[in-house]
Amino acid sequence: MGGSQRLLDRHTCAMKRQRHWQRERIVRHNIALRRRACHQRPRCRKARCDHTPRRVRNIRLSTPEHFTLGDAAARLALFKLVHALREGLAQGHRVHLDFTQSKRLHPCGTLYFTANLDQALTDYPGQITCNYPEDNTVEQLFQHIGLLQWMGLSPRQAITAENVRHWHFVKGKTGDAAGFAELMAEYTNSFDGQVRMGLYSSLTEAVTNTIQHAYPDIPATEVAPRPWWMFAQRLDDLLTVTICDLGIGIAESLKRKPELKDYLLHWRPKTRDKKLIEAAAGRRSSTKLPYRGRGLPEMLEFVRTSRIGGMIIHSNRGTYSYDVDTQTERTVVMAPALPGTLIQWTLSIAEPERT
């Protein structure tokens, strides 16, 4: 009898140890899951985390003096601002934009910043504030396009600056060209029928490229926003149009084409984006590619008909430019990489001289 009791006690202890080991294993597994989730948060590099909730902070970001993508230093400062803005919002903080230092606004840099700010306000409503710029022209432009009003500031300036009041800002989320109606109505009397149709075709082609190529991860059958933003200005006899999207970019879009895979292996990563933009612009003789785009060459051909002007394309790490006056084209590598595509073209709308 005593032996049977000892055997039963030994079995009971073994069962208890097994249950205890199973409980410990479950506890360790749950702790590992919590640590893994915590380490996936931004800026978490701790070996052990206490999982205390983060305190919401107010982050103050100073905007750069010059908004442009053509200058390397100004481009880097603008990209750092956009990155810090999105990183702070992703961590749950509130962001205050300080426009005190901003003095010069170029269409390409201003539109890129406006597009990212508009997207951030859509993703994090009510989390971004700002102050009035010290520069009067900068404040007039931000007020004119509605940027200050997006962040809760009321308009207080009369739009009198000559290089501000002629600007038009249009944005959309589909391929509908209805947003061009106001722009085309403004410039109807400035062009003849052929030029007006060429301009309308170029704008439509730019938006169509955004819808079809910039957001390929969105199924074609899905009704989802594919945003784009556009600036347009007529100053004296020159018309400047800038259009931007925040998609994958021209180079990334071409990398997904099966017929280009063999060619990509022979190019260095630093110059790959530059050559792909050349291919998209139609420079087959330079790239030796079996691909030739249709959208950008048609837009470029329209610019070539102008007596004065040019075309600039910023996408990923490549920048392509064409000057009508010298009839030269140039492609360079610029860093950091631009997420998306920004196209700016300038053309003369002056009446040709009669002989």
C-alpha positions as CSV (number, residue, x, y, z in Angstrom):
1,M,0.0,0.0,0.0
2,G,2.8,2.3,0.9
3,G,4.5,1.7,-2.5
4,S,1.3,2.5,-4.4
5,Q,0.9,5.8,-2.5
6,R,4.5,6.8,-3.2
7,L,4.0,6.1,-6.9
8,L,0.8,8.1,-6.9
9,D,2.5,11.1,-5.2
10,R,5.4,10.9,-7.7
11,H,3.0,11.0,-10.6
12,T,1.1,13.9,-9.1
13,C,4.3,15.9,-8.7
14,A,5.3,15.2,-12.3
15,M,1.9,16.4,-13.5
16,K,2.2,19.6,-11.4
17,R,5.7,20.2,-12.8
18,Q,4.4,19.7,-16.4
19,R,1.6,22.1,-15.9
20,H,3.9,24.6,-14.3
21,W,6.3,24.3,-17.2
22,Q,3.5,24.8,-19.7
23,R,2.4,27.9,-17.8
24,E,5.9,29.3,-17.9
25,R,6.2,28.6,-21.6
26,I,2.9,30.4,-22.3
27,V,4.0,33.4,-20.2
28,R,7.4,33.6,-21.9
29,H,5.7,33.4,-25.3
30,N,3.4,36.3,-24.4
31,I,6.3,38.4,-23.2
32,A,8.2,37.8,-26.4
33,L,5.1,38.8,-28.4
34,R,4.8,42.1,-26.4
35,R,8.5,42.8,-26.8
36,R,8.3,42.2,-30.6
37,A,5.4,44.5,-31.0
38,C,7.2,47.2,-28.9
39,H,10.4,46.8,-30.9
40,Q,8.5,47.4,-34.1
41,R,7.6,50.9,-32.9
42,P,9.8,53.8,-34.1
43,R,12.9,54.5,-32.1
44,C,12.5,51.4,-29.8
45,R,15.9,49.6,-29.6
46,K,15.7,48.3,-26.0
47,A,16.5,44.8,-25.0
48,R,13.7,44.9,-22.5
49,C,10.7,47.2,-22.6
50,D,8.5,48.3,-19.7
51,H,5.6,49.0,-22.2
52,T,4.8,52.3,-20.5
53,P,2.5,54.5,-22.7
54,R,4.3,57.2,-24.5
55,R,3.6,60.8,-23.6
56,V,2.3,62.9,-26.5
57,R,4.7,65.7,-27.3
58,N,4.5,68.9,-29.3
59,I,7.3,68.8,-32.0
60,R,8.4,72.1,-33.5
61,L,9.9,71.9,-37.0
62,S,11.5,74.8,-38.8
63,T,10.9,74.9,-42.5
64,P,13.9,75.7,-44.8
65,E,14.6,79.0,-46.3
66,H,14.4,77.9,-49.9
67,F,11.7,75.4,-51.2
68,T,13.2,73.8,-54.3
69,L,14.3,70.4,-55.7
70,G,16.9,71.7,-58.1
71,D,19.6,72.6,-55.4
72,A,21.2,69.7,-53.6
73,A,21.3,71.4,-50.2
74,A,17.8,72.8,-50.3
75,R,16.5,69.5,-51.6
76,L,18.1,67.7,-48.7
77,A,16.7,70.2,-46.1
78,L,13.2,69.8,-47.6
79,F,13.3,66.0,-47.5
80,K,14.5,66.1,-43.9
81,L,11.5,68.3,-43.1
82,V,9.0,65.9,-44.7
83,H,10.6,62.9,-43.1
84,A,10.6,64.5,-39.6
85,L,6.9,65.5,-40.1
86,R,5.8,62.0,-41.0
87,E,7.9,60.4,-38.3
88,G,6.6,62.6,-35.6
89,L,3.0,62.0,-36.7
90,A,3.5,58.3,-36.9
91,Q,4.7,58.3,-33.3
92,G,1.5,60.0,-32.2
93,H,2.9,63.4,-31.5
94,R,1.6,66.8,-32.6
95,V,3.7,68.8,-35.0
96,H,4.0,72.6,-35.3
97,L,5.5,74.0,-38.5
98,D,7.5,77.2,-38.1
99,F,7.6,79.2,-41.3
100,T,9.8,82.0,-39.9
101,Q,12.9,81.1,-42.0
102,S,11.1,80.5,-45.3
103,K,11.9,83.3,-47.8
104,R,11.9,81.8,-51.3
105,L,9.4,79.4,-52.9
106,H,10.1,77.6,-56.1
107,P,7.2,75.8,-57.8
108,C,8.7,72.3,-57.7
109,G,9.7,72.4,-54.0
110,T,6.6,74.2,-52.9
111,L,4.3,71.7,-54.7
112,Y,6.2,68.8,-53.3
113,F,5.9,70.1,-49.7
114,T,2.2,71.0,-50.3
115,A,1.5,67.5,-51.5
116,N,3.1,65.8,-48.5
117,L,1.4,68.2,-46.1
118,D,-2.0,67.6,-47.7
119,Q,-1.4,63.8,-47.4
120,A,-0.3,64.1,-43.8
121,L,-3.3,66.2,-42.9
122,T,-5.5,63.6,-44.5
123,D,-3.9,60.8,-42.5
124,Y,-3.6,62.7,-39.2
125,P,-6.3,65.3,-39.1
126,G,-5.9,68.0,-36.4
127,Q,-2.4,67.0,-35.5
128,I,-0.5,69.8,-37.4
129,T,-0.4,73.5,-36.6
130,C,1.7,76.4,-37.9
131,N,2.5,80.1,-37.5
132,Y,2.2,82.9,-40.0
133,P,5.3,83.3,-42.1
134,E,7.4,86.5,-41.6
135,D,7.9,87.0,-45.3
136,N,4.9,88.7,-46.8
137,T,5.1,87.0,-50.2
138,V,5.4,83.6,-48.6
139,E,2.3,84.3,-46.5
140,Q,0.4,85.5,-49.5
141,L,1.2,82.4,-51.5
142,F,0.4,80.0,-48.6
143,Q,-2.9,81.8,-48.0
144,H,-3.7,81.9,-51.7
145,I,-3.4,78.2,-52.2
146,G,-5.2,77.5,-48.9
147,L,-2.3,76.0,-47.0
148,L,-2.6,78.2,-43.9
149,Q,-6.3,77.6,-43.7
150,W,-5.7,73.8,-43.7
151,M,-4.0,74.2,-40.4
152,G,-6.5,76.5,-38.8
153,L,-5.2,80.0,-39.5
154,S,-7.5,82.6,-40.9
155,P,-6.5,84.7,-44.0
156,R,-5.2,88.1,-43.1
157,Q,-3.4,89.3,-46.3
158,A,-4.6,90.9,-49.5
159,I,-3.2,89.0,-52.4
160,T,-1.4,91.8,-54.2
161,A,2.1,90.3,-55.1
162,E,2.4,90.0,-58.8
163,N,4.2,86.6,-58.5
164,V,1.4,85.2,-56.3
165,R,-2.0,86.3,-57.5
166,H,-1.6,84.5,-60.9
167,W,-1.0,81.1,-59.3
168,H,-3.6,78.4,-59.6
169,F,-3.7,75.3,-57.3
170,V,-5.6,72.2,-58.3
171,K,-5.7,68.8,-56.7
172,G,-7.6,65.6,-57.4
173,K,-7.9,61.9,-56.5
174,T,-9.1,60.5,-59.8
175,G,-8.5,60.8,-63.5
176,D,-11.3,63.3,-63.9
177,A,-10.0,66.3,-65.8
178,A,-12.8,68.6,-64.4
179,G,-10.2,70.3,-62.2
180,F,-8.6,71.8,-65.3
181,A,-11.8,73.6,-66.3
182,E,-11.0,76.7,-64.3
183,L,-7.4,76.7,-65.4
184,M,-8.3,76.3,-69.1
185,A,-11.0,79.0,-68.8
186,E,-8.4,81.4,-67.4
187,Y,-6.0,80.9,-70.3
188,T,-8.6,80.4,-73.1
189,N,-7.9,83.8,-74.7
190,S,-4.1,83.3,-74.4
191,F,-3.7,80.5,-76.9
192,D,-4.9,79.5,-80.3
193,G,-6.9,76.4,-80.7
194,Q,-3.9,74.1,-81.5
195,V,-1.9,75.2,-78.5
196,R,-4.9,75.1,-76.2
197,M,-5.6,71.5,-77.2
198,G,-1.9,70.6,-76.8
199,L,-1.9,72.0,-73.3
200,Y,-5.1,70.2,-72.4
201,S,-3.7,66.9,-73.8
202,S,-0.5,67.3,-71.8
203,L,-2.3,67.9,-68.5
204,T,-4.6,65.0,-69.2
205,E,-1.7,62.7,-70.1
206,A,0.2,63.7,-66.9
207,V,-2.9,62.8,-64.7
208,T,-3.5,59.6,-66.7
209,N,0.1,58.5,-66.0
210,T,-0.5,59.1,-62.3
211,I,-3.6,57.0,-62.3
212,Q,-2.2,54.1,-64.3
213,H,1.5,53.9,-63.2
214,A,2.1,55.8,-60.0
215,Y,-0.1,53.7,-57.7
216,P,0.2,50.1,-59.2
217,D,-0.5,48.4,-55.8
218,I,-4.1,49.6,-55.9
219,P,-6.2,47.3,-58.1
220,A,-7.6,48.8,-61.2
221,T,-11.1,47.6,-60.2
222,E,-10.9,49.3,-56.8
223,V,-12.2,52.8,-56.4
224,A,-9.4,54.2,-54.2
225,P,-7.9,57.7,-54.1
226,R,-4.9,58.2,-56.4
227,P,-4.0,61.8,-55.5
228,W,-2.2,64.3,-57.6
229,W,-1.5,68.0,-57.1
230,M,-0.9,70.8,-59.7
231,F,0.4,74.4,-59.8
232,A,-0.1,76.7,-62.8
233,Q,1.0,80.3,-63.3
234,R,1.0,82.8,-66.1
235,L,3.6,85.5,-65.6
236,D,4.2,87.9,-68.5
237,D,4.4,85.7,-71.6
238,L,5.4,82.5,-69.8
239,L,3.1,79.7,-68.5
240,T,4.5,77.4,-65.9
241,V,2.7,74.2,-65.0
242,T,3.9,71.8,-62.3
243,I,2.2,68.5,-61.5
244,C,3.1,66.0,-58.7
245,D,2.2,62.6,-57.4
246,L,3.5,60.6,-54.4
247,G,3.4,57.2,-56.1
248,I,6.3,54.8,-56.8
249,G,8.0,57.0,-59.4
250,I,9.0,56.5,-63.0
251,A,12.1,54.4,-62.4
252,E,10.3,52.1,-60.0
253,S,7.4,51.7,-62.5
254,L,9.8,50.8,-65.3
255,K,11.7,48.3,-63.1
256,R,8.5,46.2,-63.0
257,K,8.5,45.7,-66.7
258,P,9.7,42.2,-67.6
259,E,11.4,43.3,-70.8
260,L,13.8,45.6,-68.8
261,K,15.1,43.1,-66.3
262,D,18.2,42.0,-68.3
263,Y,19.2,45.6,-68.9
264,L,18.9,46.6,-65.3
265,L,21.6,44.0,-64.3
266,H,24.2,45.9,-66.3
267,W,23.6,49.3,-64.7
268,R,24.9,50.6,-61.4
269,P,22.2,51.3,-58.8
270,K,23.3,55.0,-58.5
271,T,22.8,55.7,-62.2
272,R,19.9,53.3,-62.9
273,D,17.1,55.8,-62.1
274,K,18.7,58.4,-64.4
275,K,18.8,55.9,-67.4
276,L,15.2,54.8,-66.8
277,I,14.0,58.4,-66.9
278,E,15.8,58.8,-70.1
279,A,14.0,55.8,-71.5
280,A,10.7,57.1,-70.3
281,A,11.4,60.4,-72.0
282,G,12.1,58.7,-75.3
283,R,15.9,58.7,-75.5
284,R,16.2,55.1,-76.8
285,S,19.5,55.8,-78.6
286,S,21.1,56.7,-75.3
287,T,19.8,53.9,-73.2
288,K,19.7,51.1,-75.8
289,L,16.4,49.8,-74.3
290,P,13.7,48.0,-76.1
291,Y,11.2,50.3,-74.4
292,R,10.0,53.7,-75.4
293,G,7.4,55.6,-73.4
294,R,4.5,57.4,-75.0
295,G,3.2,59.8,-72.4
296,L,6.3,61.8,-71.6
297,P,7.6,62.0,-75.2
298,E,4.2,63.5,-76.3
299,M,4.4,66.1,-73.5
300,L,8.0,66.9,-74.4
301,E,7.1,67.3,-78.1
302,F,4.5,69.8,-77.1
303,V,7.2,71.8,-75.2
304,R,9.5,71.7,-78.2
305,T,7.0,73.7,-80.2
306,S,7.4,76.7,-77.9
307,R,9.9,79.3,-78.7
308,I,10.9,79.8,-75.0
309,G,10.7,77.4,-72.1
310,G,11.6,73.9,-71.1
311,M,10.7,70.8,-69.2
312,I,12.0,69.3,-65.9
313,I,11.2,65.8,-64.5
314,H,12.1,64.8,-60.9
315,S,11.5,61.2,-60.0
316,N,13.3,58.9,-57.6
317,R,17.0,59.6,-57.9
318,G,16.9,61.0,-61.5
319,T,16.3,64.5,-62.8
320,Y,15.7,65.2,-66.5
321,S,15.7,68.6,-68.0
322,Y,15.2,70.0,-71.6
323,D,15.9,73.6,-72.6
324,V,14.0,74.9,-75.6
325,D,16.4,77.8,-76.2
326,T,19.5,75.7,-76.5
327,Q,17.7,72.5,-77.6
328,T,19.7,70.5,-75.1
329,E,18.6,67.8,-72.7
330,R,20.4,66.7,-69.5
331,T,19.9,63.9,-67.0
332,V,21.6,63.9,-63.6
333,V,21.5,61.8,-60.4
334,M,20.2,63.7,-57.3
335,A,19.8,62.4,-53.8
336,P,17.8,61.8,-51.7
337,A,15.4,59.9,-53.9
338,L,12.1,61.6,-54.6
339,P,9.1,59.3,-53.7
340,G,6.8,59.9,-56.7
341,T,7.1,62.1,-59.8
342,L,7.1,65.8,-60.3
343,I,6.9,67.3,-63.8
344,Q,7.4,71.0,-64.5
345,W,7.1,72.5,-67.9
346,T,7.4,76.1,-69.1
347,L,6.2,77.4,-72.4
348,S,5.8,80.7,-74.2
349,I,2.3,82.0,-74.8
350,A,3.3,85.1,-76.6
351,E,1.8,85.7,-80.0
352,P,4.4,85.0,-82.8
353,E,5.9,88.0,-84.4
354,R,4.4,88.8,-87.8
355,T,6.7,89.6,-90.7
